[in-house]
Amino acid sequence: MMVMAVDATLDLTPAMKQYVKSKKNTPIVFCSIAWVIFMRCFFEDAVTAAPLLEITLTSRNKGKEDGVPLCGFPYHAASAYITKLVEKGFKVAICEQVEDPKKRKE
């Protein structure tokens, strides 16, 4: 799987745009976007986190040139997964999408 740089220019979802902005503004290793159901990592974070957390690495637009690596886990399990990352020496930040992406204006 091709690893896309976080600053790559492509058509990102509102959540991915928030993720990229958070990564640029916060000196962290992992950044997770939180929804009610899932926590997700994108780009290089996903490629690194998936094997460490023993979860599936997948992709948005899988198999296409603009595919974005991602991995996720259920929100209710976040504590256990975040603990694993911290115990391995990583810093973790949680960003929540607080607006309805359908109502977002660029």
C-alpha positions as a LaTeX table, in Angstrom:
\begin{tabular}{lrrr}
\hline
Residue & $x$ (\AA) & $y$ (\AA) & $z$ (\AA) \\
\hline
Met1 & 0.00 & 0.00 & 0.00 \\
Met2 & 1.31 & 3.41 & $-0.97$ \\
Val3 & 1.70 & 5.70 & 2.03 \\
Met4 & 0.40 & 9.16 & 1.28 \\
Ala5 & 1.93 & 12.15 & 3.02 \\
Val6 & $-0.32$ & 13.96 & 5.47 \\
Asp7 & 0.15 & 17.18 & 3.51 \\
Ala8 & $-0.79$ & 15.59 & 0.17 \\
Thr9 & $-3.24$ & 17.59 & $-1.88$ \\
Leu10 & $-6.34$ & 15.65 & $-2.76$ \\
Asp11 & $-10.05$ & 15.75 & $-2.15$ \\
Leu12 & $-10.23$ & 15.13 & 1.60 \\
Thr13 & $-13.36$ & 14.61 & 3.65 \\
Pro14 & $-14.10$ & 17.23 & 6.34 \\
Ala15 & $-12.83$ & 14.80 & 8.99 \\
Met16 & $-9.58$ & 14.23 & 7.11 \\
Lys17 & $-9.12$ & 17.99 & 6.71 \\
Gln18 & $-9.56$ & 18.37 & 10.47 \\
Tyr19 & $-7.08$ & 15.53 & 11.02 \\
Val20 & $-4.46$ & 17.15 & 8.78 \\
Lys21 & $-4.96$ & 20.55 & 10.44 \\
Ser22 & $-4.63$ & 18.98 & 13.90 \\
Lys23 & $-1.43$ & 17.18 & 12.91 \\
Lys24 & 0.09 & 20.44 & 11.64 \\
Asn25 & $-0.88$ & 22.43 & 14.75 \\
Thr26 & $-0.06$ & 19.89 & 17.46 \\
Pro27 & 3.33 & 18.22 & 18.06 \\
Ile28 & 2.00 & 14.68 & 18.45 \\
Val29 & 2.67 & 11.30 & 16.97 \\
Phe30 & $-0.86$ & 9.95 & 16.75 \\
Cys31 & $-4.02$ & 11.91 & 16.23 \\
Ser32 & $-7.39$ & 10.19 & 16.35 \\
Ile33 & $-10.64$ & 11.63 & 15.11 \\
Ala34 & $-13.45$ & 10.63 & 17.47 \\
Trp35 & $-17.02$ & 9.95 & 16.47 \\
Val36 & $-19.66$ & 8.35 & 18.64 \\
Ile37 & $-18.90$ & 4.93 & 17.16 \\
Phe38 & $-15.28$ & 4.86 & 15.95 \\
Met39 & $-11.83$ & 6.33 & 16.54 \\
Arg40 & $-9.76$ & 6.59 & 13.36 \\
Cys41 & $-6.17$ & 7.24 & 12.36 \\
Phe42 & $-5.15$ & 8.27 & 8.85 \\
Phe43 & $-2.01$ & 8.42 & 6.69 \\
Glu44 & 1.32 & 7.45 & 8.33 \\
Asp45 & $-0.36$ & 7.21 & 11.75 \\
Ala46 & $-2.60$ & 4.44 & 10.45 \\
Val47 & 0.30 & 2.57 & 8.86 \\
Thr48 & 2.18 & 2.68 & 12.17 \\
Ala49 & $-0.77$ & 2.11 & 14.52 \\
Ala50 & $-2.50$ & $-0.82$ & 12.80 \\
Pro51 & 0.20 & $-3.45$ & 13.44 \\
Leu52 & 0.97 & $-2.08$ & 16.92 \\
Leu53 & $-2.69$ & $-2.32$ & 17.89 \\
Glu54 & $-3.26$ & $-5.55$ & 15.94 \\
Ile55 & $-6.09$ & $-4.01$ & 13.93 \\
Thr56 & $-6.78$ & $-3.98$ & 10.20 \\
Leu57 & $-5.11$ & $-1.38$ & 8.01 \\
Thr58 & $-7.52$ & $-0.35$ & 5.29 \\
Ser59 & $-7.89$ & 2.61 & 2.99 \\
Arg60 & $-10.29$ & 5.28 & 1.82 \\
Asn61 & $-10.48$ & 4.90 & $-1.97$ \\
Lys62 & $-8.73$ & 1.55 & $-1.61$ \\
Gly63 & $-6.66$ & 0.50 & $-4.58$ \\
Lys64 & $-6.83$ & 3.91 & $-6.23$ \\
Glu65 & $-3.99$ & 6.35 & $-6.69$ \\
Asp66 & $-5.52$ & 8.71 & $-4.12$ \\
Gly67 & $-6.05$ & 5.98 & $-1.52$ \\
Val68 & $-5.59$ & 7.16 & 2.07 \\
Pro69 & $-4.45$ & 4.58 & 4.66 \\
Leu70 & $-6.73$ & 4.39 & 7.69 \\
Cys71 & $-7.47$ & 2.19 & 10.65 \\
Gly72 & $-10.07$ & 2.41 & 13.35 \\
Phe73 & $-11.55$ & 0.82 & 16.41 \\
Pro74 & $-14.83$ & 1.12 & 18.33 \\
Tyr75 & $-15.10$ & 4.22 & 20.48 \\
His76 & $-15.93$ & 2.17 & 23.58 \\
Ala77 & $-12.55$ & 0.42 & 23.25 \\
Ala78 & $-10.54$ & 3.64 & 22.90 \\
Ser79 & $-9.08$ & 3.52 & 26.40 \\
Ala80 & $-7.44$ & 0.14 & 25.83 \\
Tyr81 & $-5.99$ & 1.11 & 22.43 \\
Ile82 & $-4.77$ & 4.51 & 23.60 \\
Thr83 & $-3.16$ & 2.86 & 26.63 \\
Lys84 & $-1.28$ & 0.46 & 24.31 \\
Leu85 & 0.10 & 3.37 & 22.29 \\
Val86 & 1.11 & 5.36 & 25.37 \\
Glu87 & 2.80 & 2.30 & 26.89 \\
Lys88 & 4.81 & 1.98 & 23.66 \\
Gly89 & 6.00 & 5.58 & 24.09 \\
Phe90 & 3.65 & 7.39 & 21.70 \\
Lys91 & 1.78 & 10.59 & 22.42 \\
Val92 & $-1.91$ & 10.56 & 21.54 \\
Ala93 & $-4.32$ & 13.42 & 20.94 \\
Ile94 & $-8.05$ & 13.04 & 20.43 \\
Cys95 & $-9.90$ & 15.44 & 18.15 \\
Glu96 & $-13.67$ & 15.38 & 17.98 \\
Gln97 & $-15.67$ & 16.42 & 14.97 \\
Val98 & $-18.22$ & 18.73 & 16.53 \\
Glu99 & $-19.97$ & 20.05 & 13.44 \\
Asp100 & $-22.23$ & 18.34 & 10.96 \\
Pro101 & $-20.00$ & 17.83 & 7.88 \\
Lys102 & $-23.04$ & 18.34 & 5.65 \\
Lys103 & $-23.44$ & 21.89 & 6.99 \\
Arg104 & $-19.74$ & 22.79 & 6.76 \\
Lys105 & $-18.80$ & 25.64 & 4.44 \\
Glu106 & $-15.27$ & 25.73 & 3.08 \\
\hline
\end{tabular}
